[in-house]
């Protein structure tokens, strides 16, 4: 998914155990195949994530699936170079 609208693939990851809070990371591709930590995302009890263009504007949005909590939808506003 291209989160910062620079035409290279970026990544979102979650890290942590199966119980308790997981840390969410955005990794921005610099165009040379190297990733640097991007904007911080709020931690959550996230167990899964998926991406797709949910609002039809051509960029990737992210859905976090949380344990015992509602899912969270993060809409990418890449035309402003901010996530979410």
C-alpha atoms as an extended CHARMM CRD file, in Angstrom:
* protein
*
        84  EXT
         1         1  UNK       CA              0.0000000000        0.0000000000        0.0000000000  PROA      1               0.0000000000
         2         2  UNK       CA              1.2220000000        3.4800000000       -0.8120000000  PROA      2               0.0000000000
         3         3  UNK       CA              0.4000000000        5.5080000000        2.2870000000  PROA      3               0.0000000000
         4         4  UNK       CA              2.2210000000        8.7340000000        1.4550000000  PROA      4               0.0000000000
         5         5  UNK       CA              1.3190000000        9.0180000000       -2.2620000000  PROA      5               0.0000000000
         6         6  UNK       CA              4.9230000000        8.8660000000       -3.4830000000  PROA      6               0.0000000000
         7         7  UNK       CA              4.3300000000        5.8130000000       -5.7350000000  PROA      7               0.0000000000
         8         8  UNK       CA              6.3280000000        3.2770000000       -3.7010000000  PROA      8               0.0000000000
         9         9  UNK       CA              4.9860000000        0.6140000000       -1.3700000000  PROA      9               0.0000000000
        10        10  UNK       CA              4.8250000000        1.3490000000        2.3550000000  PROA      10              0.0000000000
        11        11  UNK       CA              3.8030000000       -0.9680000000        5.2040000000  PROA      11              0.0000000000
        12        12  UNK       CA              1.7590000000       -1.0480000000        8.3910000000  PROA      12              0.0000000000
        13        13  UNK       CA              2.6220000000       -3.6130000000       11.0620000000  PROA      13              0.0000000000
        14        14  UNK       CA              1.4660000000       -4.5910000000       14.5250000000  PROA      14              0.0000000000
        15        15  UNK       CA              3.7470000000       -5.9660000000       17.2200000000  PROA      15              0.0000000000
        16        16  UNK       CA              3.1060000000       -7.4390000000       20.6350000000  PROA      16              0.0000000000
        17        17  UNK       CA              1.7030000000      -10.4960000000       22.3330000000  PROA      17              0.0000000000
        18        18  UNK       CA             -1.7880000000      -11.9310000000       22.0420000000  PROA      18              0.0000000000
        19        19  UNK       CA             -2.8840000000      -10.3360000000       25.2920000000  PROA      19              0.0000000000
        20        20  UNK       CA             -2.5600000000       -6.6750000000       26.0550000000  PROA      20              0.0000000000
        21        21  UNK       CA             -1.8050000000       -3.7240000000       23.8700000000  PROA      21              0.0000000000
        22        22  UNK       CA             -0.0810000000       -4.0570000000       20.5050000000  PROA      22              0.0000000000
        23        23  UNK       CA              2.0340000000       -1.3420000000       18.9760000000  PROA      23              0.0000000000
        24        24  UNK       CA              1.1090000000       -0.2230000000       15.4600000000  PROA      24              0.0000000000
        25        25  UNK       CA              3.8380000000        0.9710000000       13.1490000000  PROA      25              0.0000000000
        26        26  UNK       CA              3.8390000000        2.7600000000        9.7930000000  PROA      26              0.0000000000
        27        27  UNK       CA              6.9480000000        2.1480000000        7.6770000000  PROA      27              0.0000000000
        28        28  UNK       CA              7.5280000000        4.5210000000        4.7680000000  PROA      28              0.0000000000
        29        29  UNK       CA              9.5390000000        3.3280000000        1.7660000000  PROA      29              0.0000000000
        30        30  UNK       CA             12.1550000000        5.8720000000        0.6970000000  PROA      30              0.0000000000
        31        31  UNK       CA             12.0480000000        4.6760000000       -2.9290000000  PROA      31              0.0000000000
        32        32  UNK       CA             15.3730000000        2.8510000000       -2.5970000000  PROA      32              0.0000000000
        33        33  UNK       CA             13.9400000000       -0.2140000000       -0.8400000000  PROA      33              0.0000000000
        34        34  UNK       CA             14.6610000000        1.1190000000        2.6550000000  PROA      34              0.0000000000
        35        35  UNK       CA             11.9320000000        1.7330000000        5.2110000000  PROA      35              0.0000000000
        36        36  UNK       CA             11.8920000000        4.4150000000        7.8660000000  PROA      36              0.0000000000
        37        37  UNK       CA              9.4620000000        4.6710000000       10.7420000000  PROA      37              0.0000000000
        38        38  UNK       CA              6.6030000000        6.9390000000        9.7750000000  PROA      38              0.0000000000
        39        39  UNK       CA              3.8470000000        8.5630000000       11.8020000000  PROA      39              0.0000000000
        40        40  UNK       CA              2.9850000000        6.9750000000       15.1300000000  PROA      40              0.0000000000
        41        41  UNK       CA             -0.3930000000        5.2870000000       15.3820000000  PROA      41              0.0000000000
        42        42  UNK       CA             -2.2480000000        4.8170000000       18.6360000000  PROA      42              0.0000000000
        43        43  UNK       CA             -1.6850000000        1.4350000000       20.3000000000  PROA      43              0.0000000000
        44        44  UNK       CA             -4.6300000000       -0.8790000000       20.5780000000  PROA      44              0.0000000000
        45        45  UNK       CA             -5.6490000000       -4.4460000000       21.2900000000  PROA      45              0.0000000000
        46        46  UNK       CA             -5.1470000000       -5.1820000000       17.5980000000  PROA      46              0.0000000000
        47        47  UNK       CA             -5.1250000000       -8.7710000000       16.3760000000  PROA      47              0.0000000000
        48        48  UNK       CA             -5.3020000000       -8.1790000000       12.6240000000  PROA      48              0.0000000000
        49        49  UNK       CA             -5.2260000000       -5.5150000000        9.9480000000  PROA      49              0.0000000000
        50        50  UNK       CA             -6.4000000000       -5.1480000000        6.3940000000  PROA      50              0.0000000000
        51        51  UNK       CA             -6.0580000000       -2.4280000000        3.8020000000  PROA      51              0.0000000000
        52        52  UNK       CA             -8.0410000000       -1.2650000000        0.8290000000  PROA      52              0.0000000000
        53        53  UNK       CA             -9.4730000000        1.8820000000       -0.7170000000  PROA      53              0.0000000000
        54        54  UNK       CA            -12.5110000000        2.2580000000        1.5220000000  PROA      54              0.0000000000
        55        55  UNK       CA            -13.4830000000        5.7950000000        0.5270000000  PROA      55              0.0000000000
        56        56  UNK       CA            -12.8700000000        5.5110000000       -3.2250000000  PROA      56              0.0000000000
        57        57  UNK       CA            -10.1870000000        8.2050000000       -3.4510000000  PROA      57              0.0000000000
        58        58  UNK       CA             -7.4610000000        5.9410000000       -4.8650000000  PROA      58              0.0000000000
        59        59  UNK       CA             -5.2850000000        5.5160000000       -1.7630000000  PROA      59              0.0000000000
        60        60  UNK       CA             -5.0380000000        2.7060000000        0.7770000000  PROA      60              0.0000000000
        61        61  UNK       CA             -6.9860000000        2.9610000000        4.0140000000  PROA      61              0.0000000000
        62        62  UNK       CA             -6.4580000000        0.6060000000        6.9690000000  PROA      62              0.0000000000
        63        63  UNK       CA             -8.8350000000       -1.3790000000        9.1870000000  PROA      63              0.0000000000
        64        64  UNK       CA             -7.5440000000       -2.6980000000       12.5160000000  PROA      64              0.0000000000
        65        65  UNK       CA             -9.3320000000       -5.7460000000       13.9540000000  PROA      65              0.0000000000
        66        66  UNK       CA             -9.2670000000       -5.5170000000       17.7460000000  PROA      66              0.0000000000
        67        67  UNK       CA             -9.8480000000       -8.1610000000       20.4120000000  PROA      67              0.0000000000
        68        68  UNK       CA            -12.9590000000       -7.4470000000       22.5380000000  PROA      68              0.0000000000
        69        69  UNK       CA            -13.1860000000       -3.9380000000       21.0670000000  PROA      69              0.0000000000
        70        70  UNK       CA            -14.7520000000       -2.4890000000       17.9150000000  PROA      70              0.0000000000
        71        71  UNK       CA            -12.6780000000       -2.4760000000       14.7510000000  PROA      71              0.0000000000
        72        72  UNK       CA            -11.0170000000        0.8220000000       13.8510000000  PROA      72              0.0000000000
        73        73  UNK       CA            -11.0500000000        2.3460000000       10.3680000000  PROA      73              0.0000000000
        74        74  UNK       CA             -8.2360000000        4.7540000000        9.5140000000  PROA      74              0.0000000000
        75        75  UNK       CA             -8.8500000000        6.7890000000        6.3690000000  PROA      75              0.0000000000
        76        76  UNK       CA             -5.6690000000        7.7850000000        4.5290000000  PROA      76              0.0000000000
        77        77  UNK       CA             -5.5610000000       11.4650000000        3.6270000000  PROA      77              0.0000000000
        78        78  UNK       CA             -2.4420000000       11.1050000000        1.4470000000  PROA      78              0.0000000000
        79        79  UNK       CA             -3.2500000000       14.2390000000       -0.4940000000  PROA      79              0.0000000000
        80        80  UNK       CA             -2.2640000000       16.0070000000        2.7350000000  PROA      80              0.0000000000
        81        81  UNK       CA              0.7540000000       13.7300000000        3.3960000000  PROA      81              0.0000000000
        82        82  UNK       CA             -0.7130000000       12.7040000000        6.7370000000  PROA      82              0.0000000000
        83        83  UNK       CA             -1.7560000000        9.3130000000        8.0360000000  PROA      83              0.0000000000
        84        84  UNK       CA             -4.5240000000        8.9940000000        9.0440000000  PROA      84              0.0000000000
